[in-house]
Amino acid sequence: IIVPLKHGLKVGEDVLTEAELREATAGDVIEAQEEAEKLVITPQGAPMLVSSPILVGVGLLRRQIKRIGNLNGPLALGEIKKLNPEDLDLLQKALDKMDQAAGEAVSDRGRDAGVGW
């Protein structure tokens, strides 16, 4: 699906204002989860893998962006961070609608229930 962005993504002198999204694959979900894992040491000194739900959601989102303007996806995390929060919200809502229409169980996309994008 095509999503017009209100603010766009600035790349050099260009401001890219049209995003094309695609459905998630199992590989996208797995890669996003792996990418969000971090090895930490517990207070007891044991190693433990923890995962950031926010980073899982962003990792999945960046993989589902087929392109923004002439910039092909998946986008790098740094490129996602350059988006205006309003544009990030537009992308997230479009992907939520796509997931609902497809009947997929890509729930919450890593968001905390109390935190909006």
Phi, psi and chi 1 to 4 in degrees:
 res  aa     phi    psi   chi1   chi2   chi3   chi4
   1 ILE       -  155.1   63.7  170.7      -      -
   2 ILE  -101.8  133.5  -56.2  -64.6      -      -
   3 VAL  -125.4  116.5  178.2      -      -      -
   4 PRO   -74.4  133.8   15.9  -17.0      -      -
   5 LEU   -96.9  139.2  -57.5  177.0      -      -
   6 LYS   -73.9  -39.0  -70.3 -175.0  178.3 -177.6
   7 HIS  -107.4  -30.9  -55.7  -85.0      -      -
   8 GLY    80.5  172.2      -      -      -      -
   9 LEU  -110.9  120.9  176.6   64.1      -      -
  10 LYS   -82.6  123.0 -173.0  167.6  175.3  139.5
  11 VAL  -128.6  105.9  176.9      -      -      -
  12 GLY    64.9 -125.2      -      -      -      -
  13 GLU   -90.4  -12.1  -64.9  -62.3  -43.5      -
  14 ASP   -88.0  146.7  -62.4  -32.3      -      -
  15 VAL  -115.5  112.9  178.0      -      -      -
  16 LEU   -90.7  122.8  -49.3  176.0      -      -
  17 THR  -121.3   12.9   58.6      -      -      -
  18 GLU  -131.7  123.1 -178.9 -179.4   86.2      -
  19 ALA  -109.6  141.8      -      -      -      -
  20 GLU  -116.1  127.3 -176.9  178.0   -4.4      -
  21 LEU  -113.2  157.1  -53.4  176.1      -      -
  22 ARG  -134.1  164.9   64.1  170.9  179.9   78.7
  23 GLU   -69.4  152.3  -70.4 -176.4   26.2      -
  24 ALA   -76.1  149.0      -      -      -      -
  25 THR  -108.2  167.5   65.4      -      -      -
  26 ALA   -60.1  -37.9      -      -      -      -
  27 GLY   -61.2  -39.3      -      -      -      -
  28 ASP   -60.4  -44.5  -65.9  -28.6      -      -
  29 VAL   -64.6  -46.0  173.9      -      -      -
  30 ILE   -62.6  -47.1  -68.1  165.7      -      -
  31 GLU   -63.7  -38.9  -70.7  172.5    4.2      -
  32 ALA   -65.1  -39.9      -      -      -      -
  33 GLN   -67.6  -42.5  -70.4  174.6  -18.4      -
  34 GLU   -62.2  -43.0  -73.0  176.9  -23.9      -
  35 GLU   -62.5  -30.2 -177.2  178.4   71.2      -
  36 ALA   -86.4   -4.6      -      -      -      -
  37 GLU   -80.4  145.1  -69.7  178.0  -18.5      -
  38 LYS  -141.8  135.5  179.4  179.6  177.2 -177.7
  39 LEU   -85.8  125.1 -176.6   63.9      -      -
  40 VAL  -127.6  160.8  -62.1      -      -      -
  41 ILE  -103.7  126.6  -56.8  -61.1      -      -
  42 THR   -72.5  164.6   66.6      -      -      -
  43 PRO   -57.6  -23.1  -26.4   34.3      -      -
  44 GLN   -84.7   -2.7  -65.2   77.4   22.7      -
  45 GLY    91.6    3.2      -      -      -      -
  46 ALA   -89.8  140.9      -      -      -      -
  47 PRO   -72.7  145.2   24.5  -29.4      -      -
  48 MET  -149.6  138.1 -179.5  176.1  161.7      -
  49 LEU   -88.8  129.4  -84.7  178.4      -      -
  50 VAL  -122.8  153.8  -64.8      -      -      -
  51 SER  -127.8  138.3 -178.0      -      -      -
  52 SER   -91.2  115.7  164.1      -      -      -
  53 PRO   -58.9  -35.1  -20.3   29.5      -      -
  54 ILE   -64.4  -44.9  -60.4 -111.0      -      -
  55 LEU   -67.8  -31.7  -72.5  178.9      -      -
  56 VAL   -61.8  -47.6  170.5      -      -      -
  57 GLY   -62.1  -43.5      -      -      -      -
  58 VAL   -68.9  -38.8  170.5      -      -      -
  59 GLY   -62.2  -39.0      -      -      -      -
  60 LEU   -69.7  -44.5 -172.5   55.3      -      -
  61 LEU   -58.3  -46.8  171.7  120.8      -      -
  62 ARG   -65.8  -27.8   69.3 -178.2 -161.0   79.3
  63 ARG   -76.2  -27.1  -74.2  168.6  173.6   79.4
  64 GLN   -84.5   -8.0  -73.3 -175.1  -96.2      -
  65 ILE   -81.7  109.2  -64.0  173.4      -      -
  66 LYS   -71.6  -38.6 -166.3  170.0 -176.9  179.4
  67 ARG  -167.4  155.8   67.2  174.0  178.1   81.4
  68 ILE  -125.4  116.0  -66.9 -176.5      -      -
  69 GLY    58.2 -126.1      -      -      -      -
  70 ASN   -98.0    9.8   60.3   -1.0      -      -
  71 LEU   -93.7  111.1  178.9   64.3      -      -
  72 ASN   -77.8  145.5  -70.0  -34.3      -      -
  73 GLY   -86.1  175.2      -      -      -      -
  74 PRO   -71.8  146.4   24.0  -29.2      -      -
  75 LEU   -76.2  151.9  -91.3   59.1      -      -
  76 ALA   -76.0  156.5      -      -      -      -
  77 LEU   -56.8  -39.9 -178.3   58.1      -      -
  78 GLY   -61.0  -34.9      -      -      -      -
  79 GLU   -70.6  -39.7  -67.7  164.7  -31.3      -
  80 ILE   -61.7  -40.4  -66.0  -69.1      -      -
  81 LYS   -64.4  -22.5  -71.4  179.0  177.1 -178.4
  82 LYS   -78.2  -14.8  -69.5  179.2 -175.6  177.4
  83 LEU   -67.3  147.2  -71.1  171.0      -      -
  84 ASN   -67.9  141.5 -179.5  -76.6      -      -
  85 PRO   -54.0  -33.2  -26.1   34.1      -      -
  86 GLU   -66.1  -39.8 -168.8  173.1    7.6      -
  87 ASP   -68.7  -39.4  -75.1  -18.8      -      -
  88 LEU   -59.8  -40.9 -176.9   62.1      -      -
  89 ASP   -65.1  -40.9 -171.1   53.4      -      -
  90 LEU   -60.0  -44.0  -71.6  170.6      -      -
  91 LEU   -63.9  -45.1  -66.8  171.2      -      -
  92 GLN   -61.7  -44.8 -171.9   61.4   54.8      -
  93 LYS   -64.6  -38.8  -74.2  179.2  179.6  174.5
  94 ALA   -64.5  -40.9      -      -      -      -
  95 LEU   -69.2  -36.3  -72.7  170.9      -      -
  96 ASP   -60.9  -44.4  -73.1  -14.7      -      -
  97 LYS   -63.8  -40.4  -75.4 -179.2 -172.7  175.6
  98 MET   -62.7  -43.8 -174.9 -172.5  -53.3      -
  99 ASP   -62.2  -43.3  -69.2  -15.2      -      -
 100 GLN   -64.2  -42.7  -71.2  172.7   -1.5      -
 101 ALA   -64.4  -35.4      -      -      -      -
 102 ALA   -85.0  -10.5      -      -      -      -
 103 GLY    72.1   23.0      -      -      -      -
 104 GLU   -79.5  156.1  -67.1  179.7    1.5      -
 105 ALA  -102.7   54.6      -      -      -      -
 106 VAL   -98.8   71.3 -175.8      -      -      -
 107 SER   -80.6  142.8   63.8      -      -      -
 108 ASP    65.2  -24.1  -67.5  -20.1      -      -
 109 ARG    50.8   35.8  -61.8 -174.7  163.6  -86.3
 110 GLY    83.1    4.1      -      -      -      -
 111 ARG   -86.8  142.2  -70.4  178.7  -71.9  172.8
 112 ASP   -72.7  139.6 -175.8  -37.1      -      -
 113 ALA   -56.5  -28.0      -      -      -      -
 114 GLY   -93.3    1.9      -      -      -      -
 115 VAL  -117.0  122.7  177.5      -      -      -
 116 GLY   -93.9  165.4      -      -      -      -
 117 TRP   -99.5      -  -70.5   37.5      -      -
